[in-house]
Amino acid sequence: MAERKSYTPVYGIAVAAALVGLPEATLRLFESKGLLTPSRSDGGTRRYSDDDIERMQRAARLRDDGINIAGISRVLDLEDENAELRGQLDESSE
């Protein structure tokens, strides 16, 4: 069997919420504020990937640290940009 990619959307909202330990309403809030963009099934059901789960965990830790939604969004964007730049740097040094 082929290994599943981390970006493959597989989890429904109830499972994703349980994996992260957050209420489903918080996941919906994160989505409405642009912190998450889950995939949608043909029927419109949210589907979360392992990458989405990791992002939710990062957002939850920041929220627990007292950072508001706008701050969380900025921190996550900067972390993602940093990771992308590090990946480009690693590729160029090979």
HTML snippet that shows the backbone in 3Dmol.js (N, CA, C, O; Angstrom):
<script src="https://3Dmol.org/build/3Dmol-min.js"></script>
<div id="view" style="width:600px;height:400px;position:relative"></div>
<script>
const pdb = `
ATOM      1  N   MET A   1       0.843  -1.169   0.000  1.00  0.00           N
ATOM      2  CA  MET A   1       0.000   0.000   0.000  1.00  0.00           C
ATOM      3  C   MET A   1       0.898   1.246   0.000  1.00  0.00           C
ATOM      4  O   MET A   1       1.910   1.294   0.700  1.00  0.00           O
ATOM      5  N   ALA A   2       0.512   2.246  -0.793  1.00  0.00           N
ATOM      6  CA  ALA A   2       1.286   3.480  -0.880  1.00  0.00           C
ATOM      7  C   ALA A   2       1.118   4.306   0.394  1.00  0.00           C
ATOM      8  O   ALA A   2       0.052   4.327   1.009  1.00  0.00           O
ATOM      9  N   GLU A   3       2.179   4.970   0.760  1.00  0.00           N
ATOM     10  CA  GLU A   3       2.134   5.826   1.950  1.00  0.00           C
ATOM     11  C   GLU A   3       1.340   7.089   1.637  1.00  0.00           C
ATOM     12  O   GLU A   3       1.492   7.676   0.566  1.00  0.00           O
ATOM     13  N   ARG A   4       0.499   7.500   2.572  1.00  0.00           N
ATOM     14  CA  ARG A   4      -0.334   8.685   2.389  1.00  0.00           C
ATOM     15  C   ARG A   4       0.508   9.939   2.595  1.00  0.00           C
ATOM     16  O   ARG A   4       1.328  10.002   3.510  1.00  0.00           O
ATOM     17  N   LYS A   5       0.301  10.926   1.747  1.00  0.00           N
ATOM     18  CA  LYS A   5       0.993  12.212   1.853  1.00  0.00           C
ATOM     19  C   LYS A   5       0.372  13.044   2.973  1.00  0.00           C
ATOM     20  O   LYS A   5      -0.818  12.909   3.259  1.00  0.00           O
ATOM     21  N   SER A   6       1.163  13.895   3.602  1.00  0.00           N
ATOM     22  CA  SER A   6       0.686  14.694   4.741  1.00  0.00           C
ATOM     23  C   SER A   6      -0.367  15.722   4.339  1.00  0.00           C
ATOM     24  O   SER A   6      -1.101  16.220   5.193  1.00  0.00           O
ATOM     25  N   TYR A   7      -0.450  16.041   3.063  1.00  0.00           N
ATOM     26  CA  TYR A   7      -1.424  17.025   2.599  1.00  0.00           C
ATOM     27  C   TYR A   7      -2.731  16.387   2.103  1.00  0.00           C
ATOM     28  O   TYR A   7      -3.639  17.094   1.666  1.00  0.00           O
ATOM     29  N   THR A   8      -2.827  15.053   2.171  1.00  0.00           N
ATOM     30  CA  THR A   8      -4.032  14.362   1.717  1.00  0.00           C
ATOM     31  C   THR A   8      -5.159  14.572   2.727  1.00  0.00           C
ATOM     32  O   THR A   8      -5.005  14.221   3.897  1.00  0.00           O
ATOM     33  N   PRO A   9      -6.292  15.138   2.296  1.00  0.00           N
ATOM     34  CA  PRO A   9      -7.410  15.377   3.220  1.00  0.00           C
ATOM     35  C   PRO A   9      -8.172  14.089   3.521  1.00  0.00           C
ATOM     36  O   PRO A   9      -8.729  13.468   2.616  1.00  0.00           O
ATOM     37  N   VAL A  10      -8.196  13.694   4.780  1.00  0.00           N
ATOM     38  CA  VAL A  10      -8.832  12.423   5.154  1.00  0.00           C
ATOM     39  C   VAL A  10      -9.765  12.527   6.359  1.00  0.00           C
ATOM     40  O   VAL A  10     -10.670  11.704   6.491  1.00  0.00           O
ATOM     41  N   TYR A  11      -9.577  13.501   7.234  1.00  0.00           N
ATOM     42  CA  TYR A  11     -10.324  13.561   8.492  1.00  0.00           C
ATOM     43  C   TYR A  11     -11.527  14.489   8.378  1.00  0.00           C
ATOM     44  O   TYR A  11     -11.432  15.593   7.841  1.00  0.00           O
ATOM     45  N   GLY A  12     -12.653  14.021   8.891  1.00  0.00           N
ATOM     46  CA  GLY A  12     -13.812  14.891   9.041  1.00  0.00           C
ATOM     47  C   GLY A  12     -13.593  15.824  10.221  1.00  0.00           C
ATOM     48  O   GLY A  12     -12.633  15.672  10.976  1.00  0.00           O
ATOM     49  N   ILE A  13     -14.487  16.787  10.373  1.00  0.00           N
ATOM     50  CA  ILE A  13     -14.295  17.803  11.410  1.00  0.00           C
ATOM     51  C   ILE A  13     -14.332  17.201  12.824  1.00  0.00           C
ATOM     52  O   ILE A  13     -13.588  17.642  13.699  1.00  0.00           O
ATOM     53  N   ALA A  14     -15.185  16.204  13.050  1.00  0.00           N
ATOM     54  CA  ALA A  14     -15.277  15.607  14.393  1.00  0.00           C
ATOM     55  C   ALA A  14     -13.974  14.893  14.756  1.00  0.00           C
ATOM     56  O   ALA A  14     -13.493  15.007  15.884  1.00  0.00           O
ATOM     57  N   VAL A  15     -13.412  14.163  13.805  1.00  0.00           N
ATOM     58  CA  VAL A  15     -12.156  13.455  14.059  1.00  0.00           C
ATOM     59  C   VAL A  15     -11.019  14.454  14.229  1.00  0.00           C
ATOM     60  O   VAL A  15     -10.196  14.307  15.132  1.00  0.00           O
ATOM     61  N   ALA A  16     -10.965  15.471  13.369  1.00  0.00           N
ATOM     62  CA  ALA A  16      -9.912  16.486  13.466  1.00  0.00           C
ATOM     63  C   ALA A  16      -9.973  17.190  14.818  1.00  0.00           C
ATOM     64  O   ALA A  16      -8.944  17.397  15.461  1.00  0.00           O
ATOM     65  N   ALA A  17     -11.173  17.555  15.246  1.00  0.00           N
ATOM     66  CA  ALA A  17     -11.331  18.227  16.543  1.00  0.00           C
ATOM     67  C   ALA A  17     -10.850  17.328  17.679  1.00  0.00           C
ATOM     68  O   ALA A  17     -10.203  17.795  18.617  1.00  0.00           O
ATOM     69  N   ALA A  18     -11.169  16.043  17.592  1.00  0.00           N
ATOM     70  CA  ALA A  18     -10.737  15.103  18.630  1.00  0.00           C
ATOM     71  C   ALA A  18      -9.216  14.953  18.626  1.00  0.00           C
ATOM     72  O   ALA A  18      -8.596  14.895  19.687  1.00  0.00           O
ATOM     73  N   LEU A  19      -8.617  14.890  17.440  1.00  0.00           N
ATOM     74  CA  LEU A  19      -7.156  14.748  17.351  1.00  0.00           C
ATOM     75  C   LEU A  19      -6.425  15.939  17.952  1.00  0.00           C
ATOM     76  O   LEU A  19      -5.362  15.786  18.553  1.00  0.00           O
ATOM     77  N   VAL A  20      -7.000  17.124  17.786  1.00  0.00           N
ATOM     78  CA  VAL A  20      -6.356  18.344  18.269  1.00  0.00           C
ATOM     79  C   VAL A  20      -6.791  18.695  19.683  1.00  0.00           C
ATOM     80  O   VAL A  20      -6.108  19.447  20.378  1.00  0.00           O
ATOM     81  N   GLY A  21      -7.927  18.151  20.112  1.00  0.00           N
ATOM     82  CA  GLY A  21      -8.433  18.458  21.447  1.00  0.00           C
ATOM     83  C   GLY A  21      -9.123  19.803  21.523  1.00  0.00           C
ATOM     84  O   GLY A  21      -9.082  20.477  22.552  1.00  0.00           O
ATOM     85  N   LEU A  22      -9.761  20.192  20.420  1.00  0.00           N
ATOM     86  CA  LEU A  22     -10.492  21.458  20.355  1.00  0.00           C
ATOM     87  C   LEU A  22     -11.941  21.189  19.974  1.00  0.00           C
ATOM     88  O   LEU A  22     -12.232  20.181  19.331  1.00  0.00           O
ATOM     89  N   PRO A  23     -12.842  22.065  20.356  1.00  0.00           N
ATOM     90  CA  PRO A  23     -14.227  21.915  19.899  1.00  0.00           C
ATOM     91  C   PRO A  23     -14.334  22.165  18.391  1.00  0.00           C
ATOM     92  O   PRO A  23     -13.544  22.914  17.818  1.00  0.00           O
ATOM     93  N   GLU A  24     -15.307  21.536  17.771  1.00  0.00           N
ATOM     94  CA  GLU A  24     -15.527  21.745  16.344  1.00  0.00           C
ATOM     95  C   GLU A  24     -15.761  23.226  16.035  1.00  0.00           C
ATOM     96  O   GLU A  24     -15.345  23.716  14.985  1.00  0.00           O
ATOM     97  N   ALA A  25     -16.422  23.929  16.944  1.00  0.00           N
ATOM     98  CA  ALA A  25     -16.688  25.356  16.733  1.00  0.00           C
ATOM     99  C   ALA A  25     -15.388  26.149  16.595  1.00  0.00           C
ATOM    100  O   ALA A  25     -15.332  27.119  15.840  1.00  0.00           O
ATOM    101  N   THR A  26     -14.352  25.748  17.314  1.00  0.00           N
ATOM    102  CA  THR A  26     -13.064  26.436  17.213  1.00  0.00           C
ATOM    103  C   THR A  26     -12.449  26.210  15.841  1.00  0.00           C
ATOM    104  O   THR A  26     -11.860  27.126  15.267  1.00  0.00           O
ATOM    105  N   LEU A  27     -12.581  25.002  15.311  1.00  0.00           N
ATOM    106  CA  LEU A  27     -12.076  24.736  13.965  1.00  0.00           C
ATOM    107  C   LEU A  27     -12.812  25.580  12.942  1.00  0.00           C
ATOM    108  O   LEU A  27     -12.202  26.096  12.005  1.00  0.00           O
ATOM    109  N   ARG A  28     -14.125  25.726  13.114  1.00  0.00           N
ATOM    110  CA  ARG A  28     -14.907  26.574  12.212  1.00  0.00           C
ATOM    111  C   ARG A  28     -14.479  28.038  12.338  1.00  0.00           C
ATOM    112  O   ARG A  28     -14.394  28.753  11.339  1.00  0.00           O
ATOM    113  N   LEU A  29     -14.210  28.480  13.574  1.00  0.00           N
ATOM    114  CA  LEU A  29     -13.736  29.847  13.790  1.00  0.00           C
ATOM    115  C   LEU A  29     -12.389  30.051  13.110  1.00  0.00           C
ATOM    116  O   LEU A  29     -12.195  31.042  12.406  1.00  0.00           O
ATOM    117  N   PHE A  30     -11.461  29.129  13.312  1.00  0.00           N
ATOM    118  CA  PHE A  30     -10.151  29.226  12.668  1.00  0.00           C
ATOM    119  C   PHE A  30     -10.308  29.317  11.152  1.00  0.00           C
ATOM    120  O   PHE A  30      -9.601  30.081  10.497  1.00  0.00           O
ATOM    121  N   GLU A  31     -11.236  28.537  10.597  1.00  0.00           N
ATOM    122  CA  GLU A  31     -11.470  28.585   9.157  1.00  0.00           C
ATOM    123  C   GLU A  31     -12.054  29.939   8.747  1.00  0.00           C
ATOM    124  O   GLU A  31     -11.610  30.529   7.762  1.00  0.00           O
ATOM    125  N   SER A  32     -13.030  30.427   9.482  1.00  0.00           N
ATOM    126  CA  SER A  32     -13.673  31.701   9.120  1.00  0.00           C
ATOM    127  C   SER A  32     -12.700  32.871   9.202  1.00  0.00           C
ATOM    128  O   SER A  32     -12.868  33.869   8.501  1.00  0.00           O
ATOM    129  N   LYS A  33     -11.686  32.754  10.052  1.00  0.00           N
ATOM    130  CA  LYS A  33     -10.685  33.810  10.198  1.00  0.00           C
ATOM    131  C   LYS A  33      -9.477  33.604   9.282  1.00  0.00           C
ATOM    132  O   LYS A  33      -8.526  34.385   9.316  1.00  0.00           O
ATOM    133  N   GLY A  34      -9.520  32.545   8.463  1.00  0.00           N
ATOM    134  CA  GLY A  34      -8.457  32.320   7.488  1.00  0.00           C
ATOM    135  C   GLY A  34      -7.248  31.562   8.007  1.00  0.00           C
ATOM    136  O   GLY A  34      -6.230  31.483   7.320  1.00  0.00           O
ATOM    137  N   LEU A  35      -7.343  31.006   9.200  1.00  0.00           N
ATOM    138  CA  LEU A  35      -6.213  30.251   9.739  1.00  0.00           C
ATOM    139  C   LEU A  35      -6.100  28.871   9.106  1.00  0.00           C
ATOM    140  O   LEU A  35      -5.015  28.292   9.051  1.00  0.00           O
ATOM    141  N   LEU A  36      -7.222  28.349   8.630  1.00  0.00           N
ATOM    142  CA  LEU A  36      -7.270  27.031   8.007  1.00  0.00           C
ATOM    143  C   LEU A  36      -8.070  27.115   6.719  1.00  0.00           C
ATOM    144  O   LEU A  36      -8.978  27.936   6.587  1.00  0.00           O
ATOM    145  N   THR A  37      -7.727  26.272   5.788  1.00  0.00           N
ATOM    146  CA  THR A  37      -8.518  26.139   4.567  1.00  0.00           C
ATOM    147  C   THR A  37      -8.644  24.651   4.268  1.00  0.00           C
ATOM    148  O   THR A  37      -7.908  24.110   3.443  1.00  0.00           O
ATOM    149  N   PRO A  38      -9.590  23.991   4.951  1.00  0.00           N
ATOM    150  CA  PRO A  38      -9.728  22.555   4.716  1.00  0.00           C
ATOM    151  C   PRO A  38     -10.259  22.281   3.315  1.00  0.00           C
ATOM    152  O   PRO A  38     -10.931  23.118   2.711  1.00  0.00           O
ATOM    153  N   SER A  39      -9.946  21.104   2.817  1.00  0.00           N
ATOM    154  CA  SER A  39     -10.525  20.667   1.549  1.00  0.00           C
ATOM    155  C   SER A  39     -11.999  20.381   1.782  1.00  0.00           C
ATOM    156  O   SER A  39     -12.456  20.271   2.920  1.00  0.00           O
ATOM    157  N   ARG A  40     -12.723  20.265   0.696  1.00  0.00           N
ATOM    158  CA  ARG A  40     -14.147  19.918   0.785  1.00  0.00           C
ATOM    159  C   ARG A  40     -14.416  18.706  -0.090  1.00  0.00           C
ATOM    160  O   ARG A  40     -13.873  18.577  -1.187  1.00  0.00           O
ATOM    161  N   SER A  41     -15.262  17.824   0.414  1.00  0.00           N
ATOM    162  CA  SER A  41     -15.686  16.677  -0.390  1.00  0.00           C
ATOM    163  C   SER A  41     -16.668  17.182  -1.449  1.00  0.00           C
ATOM    164  O   SER A  41     -17.062  18.348  -1.434  1.00  0.00           O
ATOM    165  N   ASP A  42     -17.053  16.309  -2.352  1.00  0.00           N
ATOM    166  CA  ASP A  42     -18.029  16.692  -3.369  1.00  0.00           C
ATOM    167  C   ASP A  42     -19.331  17.160  -2.739  1.00  0.00           C
ATOM    168  O   ASP A  42     -20.033  17.996  -3.308  1.00  0.00           O
ATOM    169  N   GLY A  43     -19.655  16.627  -1.570  1.00  0.00           N
ATOM    170  CA  GLY A  43     -20.872  17.019  -0.860  1.00  0.00           C
ATOM    171  C   GLY A  43     -20.697  18.244   0.026  1.00  0.00           C
ATOM    172  O   GLY A  43     -21.650  18.679   0.673  1.00  0.00           O
ATOM    173  N   GLY A  44     -19.484  18.808   0.065  1.00  0.00           N
ATOM    174  CA  GLY A  44     -19.235  20.017   0.842  1.00  0.00           C
ATOM    175  C   GLY A  44     -18.725  19.780   2.253  1.00  0.00           C
ATOM    176  O   GLY A  44     -18.544  20.733   3.012  1.00  0.00           O
ATOM    177  N   THR A  45     -18.490  18.529   2.615  1.00  0.00           N
ATOM    178  CA  THR A  45     -17.990  18.212   3.950  1.00  0.00           C
ATOM    179  C   THR A  45     -16.517  18.586   4.065  1.00  0.00           C
ATOM    180  O   THR A  45     -15.720  18.304   3.170  1.00  0.00           O
ATOM    181  N   ARG A  46     -16.168  19.228   5.182  1.00  0.00           N
ATOM    182  CA  ARG A  46     -14.767  19.576   5.412  1.00  0.00           C
ATOM    183  C   ARG A  46     -13.938  18.309   5.554  1.00  0.00           C
ATOM    184  O   ARG A  46     -14.371  17.335   6.169  1.00  0.00           O
ATOM    185  N   ARG A  47     -12.737  18.334   4.977  1.00  0.00           N
ATOM    186  CA  ARG A  47     -11.778  17.246   5.109  1.00  0.00           C
ATOM    187  C   ARG A  47     -10.423  17.838   5.448  1.00  0.00           C
ATOM    188  O   ARG A  47      -9.914  18.702   4.734  1.00  0.00           O
ATOM    189  N   TYR A  48      -9.845  17.369   6.543  1.00  0.00           N
ATOM    190  CA  TYR A  48      -8.579  17.890   7.043  1.00  0.00           C
ATOM    191  C   TYR A  48      -7.454  16.894   6.790  1.00  0.00           C
ATOM    192  O   TYR A  48      -7.652  15.681   6.863  1.00  0.00           O
ATOM    193  N   SER A  49      -6.286  17.419   6.494  1.00  0.00           N
ATOM    194  CA  SER A  49      -5.086  16.608   6.278  1.00  0.00           C
ATOM    195  C   SER A  49      -4.232  16.610   7.545  1.00  0.00           C
ATOM    196  O   SER A  49      -4.523  17.322   8.507  1.00  0.00           O
ATOM    197  N   ASP A  50      -3.182  15.806   7.526  1.00  0.00           N
ATOM    198  CA  ASP A  50      -2.228  15.832   8.645  1.00  0.00           C
ATOM    199  C   ASP A  50      -1.571  17.212   8.746  1.00  0.00           C
ATOM    200  O   ASP A  50      -1.293  17.683   9.849  1.00  0.00           O
ATOM    201  N   ASP A  51      -1.323  17.858   7.609  1.00  0.00           N
ATOM    202  CA  ASP A  51      -0.764  19.217   7.631  1.00  0.00           C
ATOM    203  C   ASP A  51      -1.736  20.183   8.311  1.00  0.00           C
ATOM    204  O   ASP A  51      -1.321  21.050   9.079  1.00  0.00           O
ATOM    205  N   ASP A  52      -3.034  20.028   8.024  1.00  0.00           N
ATOM    206  CA  ASP A  52      -4.044  20.874   8.674  1.00  0.00           C
ATOM    207  C   ASP A  52      -4.059  20.634  10.186  1.00  0.00           C
ATOM    208  O   ASP A  52      -4.173  21.576  10.971  1.00  0.00           O
ATOM    209  N   ILE A  53      -3.943  19.373  10.582  1.00  0.00           N
ATOM    210  CA  ILE A  53      -3.932  19.035  12.015  1.00  0.00           C
ATOM    211  C   ILE A  53      -2.742  19.704  12.695  1.00  0.00           C
ATOM    212  O   ILE A  53      -2.874  20.269  13.781  1.00  0.00           O
ATOM    213  N   GLU A  54      -1.589  19.637  12.054  1.00  0.00           N
ATOM    214  CA  GLU A  54      -0.395  20.271  12.623  1.00  0.00           C
ATOM    215  C   GLU A  54      -0.594  21.783  12.756  1.00  0.00           C
ATOM    216  O   GLU A  54      -0.217  22.372  13.769  1.00  0.00           O
ATOM    217  N   ARG A  55      -1.180  22.406  11.742  1.00  0.00           N
ATOM    218  CA  ARG A  55      -1.427  23.850  11.784  1.00  0.00           C
ATOM    219  C   ARG A  55      -2.410  24.201  12.909  1.00  0.00           C
ATOM    220  O   ARG A  55      -2.232  25.205  13.598  1.00  0.00           O
ATOM    221  N   MET A  56      -3.439  23.378  13.092  1.00  0.00           N
ATOM    222  CA  MET A  56      -4.396  23.610  14.178  1.00  0.00           C
ATOM    223  C   MET A  56      -3.704  23.518  15.537  1.00  0.00           C
ATOM    224  O   MET A  56      -3.977  24.314  16.436  1.00  0.00           O
ATOM    225  N   GLN A  57      -2.814  22.548  15.677  1.00  0.00           N
ATOM    226  CA  GLN A  57      -2.092  22.405  16.945  1.00  0.00           C
ATOM    227  C   GLN A  57      -1.222  23.625  17.207  1.00  0.00           C
ATOM    228  O   GLN A  57      -1.147  24.106  18.338  1.00  0.00           O
ATOM    229  N   ARG A  58      -0.567  24.123  16.172  1.00  0.00           N
ATOM    230  CA  ARG A  58       0.251  25.331  16.322  1.00  0.00           C
ATOM    231  C   ARG A  58      -0.630  26.516  16.719  1.00  0.00           C
ATOM    232  O   ARG A  58      -0.272  27.285  17.610  1.00  0.00           O
ATOM    233  N   ALA A  59      -1.771  26.662  16.063  1.00  0.00           N
ATOM    234  CA  ALA A  59      -2.694  27.758  16.374  1.00  0.00           C
ATOM    235  C   ALA A  59      -3.207  27.651  17.805  1.00  0.00           C
ATOM    236  O   ALA A  59      -3.303  28.656  18.509  1.00  0.00           O
ATOM    237  N   ALA A  60      -3.535  26.440  18.234  1.00  0.00           N
ATOM    238  CA  ALA A  60      -4.039  26.237  19.596  1.00  0.00           C
ATOM    239  C   ALA A  60      -2.984  26.597  20.634  1.00  0.00           C
ATOM    240  O   ALA A  60      -3.302  27.204  21.656  1.00  0.00           O
ATOM    241  N   ARG A  61      -1.718  26.224  20.375  1.00  0.00           N
ATOM    242  CA  ARG A  61      -0.642  26.580  21.316  1.00  0.00           C
ATOM    243  C   ARG A  61      -0.493  28.096  21.407  1.00  0.00           C
ATOM    244  O   ARG A  61      -0.317  28.639  22.499  1.00  0.00           O
ATOM    245  N   LEU A  62      -0.560  28.774  20.278  1.00  0.00           N
ATOM    246  CA  LEU A  62      -0.441  30.234  20.281  1.00  0.00           C
ATOM    247  C   LEU A  62      -1.610  30.877  21.027  1.00  0.00           C
ATOM    248  O   LEU A  62      -1.430  31.838  21.775  1.00  0.00           O
ATOM    249  N   ARG A  63      -2.810  30.333  20.813  1.00  0.00           N
ATOM    250  CA  ARG A  63      -3.984  30.858  21.521  1.00  0.00           C
ATOM    251  C   ARG A  63      -3.839  30.658  23.019  1.00  0.00           C
ATOM    252  O   ARG A  63      -4.184  31.536  23.809  1.00  0.00           O
ATOM    253  N   ASP A  64      -3.321  29.484  23.407  1.00  0.00           N
ATOM    254  CA  ASP A  64      -3.099  29.207  24.834  1.00  0.00           C
ATOM    255  C   ASP A  64      -2.056  30.145  25.433  1.00  0.00           C
ATOM    256  O   ASP A  64      -2.072  30.415  26.634  1.00  0.00           O
ATOM    257  N   ASP A  65      -1.148  30.640  24.590  1.00  0.00           N
ATOM    258  CA  ASP A  65      -0.135  31.604  25.031  1.00  0.00           C
ATOM    259  C   ASP A  65      -0.687  33.024  25.121  1.00  0.00           C
ATOM    260  O   ASP A  65       0.029  33.949  25.505  1.00  0.00           O
ATOM    261  N   GLY A  66      -1.975  33.198  24.763  1.00  0.00           N
ATOM    262  CA  GLY A  66      -2.617  34.497  24.897  1.00  0.00           C
ATOM    263  C   GLY A  66      -2.593  35.361  23.649  1.00  0.00           C
ATOM    264  O   GLY A  66      -2.917  36.546  23.714  1.00  0.00           O
ATOM    265  N   ILE A  67      -2.216  34.791  22.523  1.00  0.00           N
ATOM    266  CA  ILE A  67      -2.167  35.555  21.275  1.00  0.00           C
ATOM    267  C   ILE A  67      -3.555  35.550  20.641  1.00  0.00           C
ATOM    268  O   ILE A  67      -4.217  34.514  20.596  1.00  0.00           O
ATOM    269  N   ASN A  68      -3.995  36.714  20.150  1.00  0.00           N
ATOM    270  CA  ASN A  68      -5.312  36.794  19.530  1.00  0.00           C
ATOM    271  C   ASN A  68      -5.283  36.216  18.114  1.00  0.00           C
ATOM    272  O   ASN A  68      -4.219  35.876  17.597  1.00  0.00           O
ATOM    273  N   ILE A  69      -6.453  36.108  17.497  1.00  0.00           N
ATOM    274  CA  ILE A  69      -6.579  35.461  16.182  1.00  0.00           C
ATOM    275  C   ILE A  69      -5.730  36.161  15.123  1.00  0.00           C
ATOM    276  O   ILE A  69      -5.078  35.496  14.318  1.00  0.00           O
ATOM    277  N   ALA A  70      -5.731  37.497  15.115  1.00  0.00           N
ATOM    278  CA  ALA A  70      -4.925  38.233  14.126  1.00  0.00           C
ATOM    279  C   ALA A  70      -3.439  37.930  14.322  1.00  0.00           C
ATOM    280  O   ALA A  70      -2.706  37.756  13.349  1.00  0.00           O
ATOM    281  N   GLY A  71      -3.004  37.870  15.559  1.00  0.00           N
ATOM    282  CA  GLY A  71      -1.609  37.556  15.853  1.00  0.00           C
ATOM    283  C   GLY A  71      -1.263  36.129  15.461  1.00  0.00           C
ATOM    284  O   GLY A  71      -0.188  35.868  14.920  1.00  0.00           O
ATOM    285  N   ILE A  72      -2.178  35.208  15.734  1.00  0.00           N
ATOM    286  CA  ILE A  72      -1.960  33.809  15.358  1.00  0.00           C
ATOM    287  C   ILE A  72      -1.803  33.704  13.851  1.00  0.00           C
ATOM    288  O   ILE A  72      -0.915  33.006  13.361  1.00  0.00           O
ATOM    289  N   SER A  73      -2.653  34.388  13.123  1.00  0.00           N
ATOM    290  CA  SER A  73      -2.583  34.368  11.662  1.00  0.00           C
ATOM    291  C   SER A  73      -1.229  34.849  11.171  1.00  0.00           C
ATOM    292  O   SER A  73      -0.625  34.239  10.288  1.00  0.00           O
ATOM    293  N   ARG A  74      -0.762  35.935  11.743  1.00  0.00           N
ATOM    294  CA  ARG A  74       0.528  36.500  11.331  1.00  0.00           C
ATOM    295  C   ARG A  74       1.685  35.556  11.673  1.00  0.00           C
ATOM    296  O   ARG A  74       2.577  35.341  10.852  1.00  0.00           O
ATOM    297  N   VAL A  75       1.667  34.999  12.876  1.00  0.00           N
ATOM    298  CA  VAL A  75       2.734  34.081  13.292  1.00  0.00           C
ATOM    299  C   VAL A  75       2.752  32.849  12.386  1.00  0.00           C
ATOM    300  O   VAL A  75       3.819  32.432  11.935  1.00  0.00           O
ATOM    301  N   LEU A  76       1.590  32.268  12.117  1.00  0.00           N
ATOM    302  CA  LEU A  76       1.529  31.084  11.260  1.00  0.00           C
ATOM    303  C   LEU A  76       2.030  31.396   9.852  1.00  0.00           C
ATOM    304  O   LEU A  76       2.762  30.605   9.257  1.00  0.00           O
ATOM    305  N   ASP A  77       1.633  32.554   9.322  1.00  0.00           N
ATOM    306  CA  ASP A  77       2.101  32.948   7.993  1.00  0.00           C
ATOM    307  C   ASP A  77       3.622  33.106   7.974  1.00  0.00           C
ATOM    308  O   ASP A  77       4.282  32.670   7.031  1.00  0.00           O
ATOM    309  N   LEU A  78       4.169  33.722   9.002  1.00  0.00           N
ATOM    310  CA  LEU A  78       5.619  33.903   9.073  1.00  0.00           C
ATOM    311  C   LEU A  78       6.347  32.571   9.239  1.00  0.00           C
ATOM    312  O   LEU A  78       7.406  32.364   8.647  1.00  0.00           O
ATOM    313  N   GLU A  79       5.784  31.666  10.044  1.00  0.00           N
ATOM    314  CA  GLU A  79       6.391  30.346  10.194  1.00  0.00           C
ATOM    315  C   GLU A  79       6.385  29.590   8.867  1.00  0.00           C
ATOM    316  O   GLU A  79       7.367  28.940   8.509  1.00  0.00           O
ATOM    317  N   ASP A  80       5.276  29.680   8.145  1.00  0.00           N
ATOM    318  CA  ASP A  80       5.185  29.005   6.847  1.00  0.00           C
ATOM    319  C   ASP A  80       6.177  29.602   5.850  1.00  0.00           C
ATOM    320  O   ASP A  80       6.837  28.875   5.108  1.00  0.00           O
ATOM    321  N   GLU A  81       6.275  30.920   5.842  1.00  0.00           N
ATOM    322  CA  GLU A  81       7.218  31.590   4.946  1.00  0.00           C
ATOM    323  C   GLU A  81       8.656  31.200   5.293  1.00  0.00           C
ATOM    324  O   GLU A  81       9.471  30.950   4.405  1.00  0.00           O
ATOM    325  N   ASN A  82       8.952  31.152   6.572  1.00  0.00           N
ATOM    326  CA  ASN A  82      10.285  30.761   7.030  1.00  0.00           C
ATOM    327  C   ASN A  82      10.616  29.338   6.581  1.00  0.00           C
ATOM    328  O   ASN A  82      11.719  29.081   6.100  1.00  0.00           O
ATOM    329  N   ALA A  83       9.670  28.419   6.736  1.00  0.00           N
ATOM    330  CA  ALA A  83       9.891  27.025   6.332  1.00  0.00           C
ATOM    331  C   ALA A  83      10.114  26.925   4.826  1.00  0.00           C
ATOM    332  O   ALA A  83      10.960  26.159   4.366  1.00  0.00           O
ATOM    333  N   GLU A  84       9.353  27.698   4.067  1.00  0.00           N
ATOM    334  CA  GLU A  84       9.519  27.694   2.611  1.00  0.00           C
ATOM    335  C   GLU A  84      10.899  28.219   2.215  1.00  0.00           C
ATOM    336  O   GLU A  84      11.563  27.647   1.351  1.00  0.00           O
ATOM    337  N   LEU A  85      11.323  29.302   2.847  1.00  0.00           N
ATOM    338  CA  LEU A  85      12.637  29.859   2.551  1.00  0.00           C
ATOM    339  C   LEU A  85      13.757  28.899   2.940  1.00  0.00           C
ATOM    340  O   LEU A  85      14.745  28.768   2.219  1.00  0.00           O
ATOM    341  N   ARG A  86      13.602  28.229   4.078  1.00  0.00           N
ATOM    342  CA  ARG A  86      14.612  27.240   4.494  1.00  0.00           C
ATOM    343  C   ARG A  86      14.683  26.086   3.488  1.00  0.00           C
ATOM    344  O   ARG A  86      15.766  25.591   3.178  1.00  0.00           O
ATOM    345  N   GLY A  87      13.528  25.668   2.986  1.00  0.00           N
ATOM    346  CA  GLY A  87      13.500  24.615   1.972  1.00  0.00           C
ATOM    347  C   GLY A  87      14.208  25.037   0.699  1.00  0.00           C
ATOM    348  O   GLY A  87      14.939  24.249   0.099  1.00  0.00           O
ATOM    349  N   GLN A  88      13.991  26.289   0.282  1.00  0.00           N
ATOM    350  CA  GLN A  88      14.667  26.808  -0.903  1.00  0.00           C
ATOM    351  C   GLN A  88      16.171  26.891  -0.683  1.00  0.00           C
ATOM    352  O   GLN A  88      16.956  26.591  -1.582  1.00  0.00           O
ATOM    353  N   LEU A  89      16.561  27.298   0.509  1.00  0.00           N
ATOM    354  CA  LEU A  89      17.975  27.392   0.836  1.00  0.00           C
ATOM    355  C   LEU A  89      18.631  26.011   0.816  1.00  0.00           C
ATOM    356  O   LEU A  89      19.737  25.841   0.303  1.00  0.00           O
ATOM    357  N   ASP A  90      17.928  25.030   1.384  1.00  0.00           N
ATOM    358  CA  ASP A  90      18.453  23.658   1.378  1.00  0.00           C
ATOM    359  C   ASP A  90      18.601  23.137  -0.043  1.00  0.00           C
ATOM    360  O   ASP A  90      19.584  22.467  -0.359  1.00  0.00           O
ATOM    361  N   GLU A  91      17.635  23.437  -0.900  1.00  0.00           N
ATOM    362  CA  GLU A  91      17.708  22.989  -2.296  1.00  0.00           C
ATOM    363  C   GLU A  91      18.874  23.641  -3.031  1.00  0.00           C
ATOM    364  O   GLU A  91      19.545  22.998  -3.839  1.00  0.00           O
ATOM    365  N   SER A  92      19.109  24.906  -2.751  1.00  0.00           N
ATOM    366  CA  SER A  92      20.174  25.616  -3.472  1.00  0.00           C
ATOM    367  C   SER A  92      21.570  25.203  -2.992  1.00  0.00           C
ATOM    368  O   SER A  92      22.554  25.390  -3.708  1.00  0.00           O
ATOM    369  N   SER A  93      21.654  24.640  -1.780  1.00  0.00           N
ATOM    370  CA  SER A  93      22.972  24.245  -1.261  1.00  0.00           C
ATOM    371  C   SER A  93      23.327  22.803  -1.639  1.00  0.00           C
ATOM    372  O   SER A  93      24.417  22.327  -1.319  1.00  0.00           O
ATOM    373  N   GLU A  94      22.415  22.114  -2.312  1.00  0.00           N
ATOM    374  CA  GLU A  94      22.690  20.715  -2.700  1.00  0.00           C
ATOM    375  C   GLU A  94      23.521  20.656  -3.953  1.00  0.00           C
ATOM    376  O   GLU A  94      23.848  19.567  -4.426  1.00  0.00           O
TER     377      GLU A  94
END
`;
const viewer = $3Dmol.createViewer("view");
viewer.addModel(pdb, "pdb");
viewer.setStyle({}, {cartoon: {color: "spectrum"}});
viewer.zoomTo();
viewer.render();
</script>
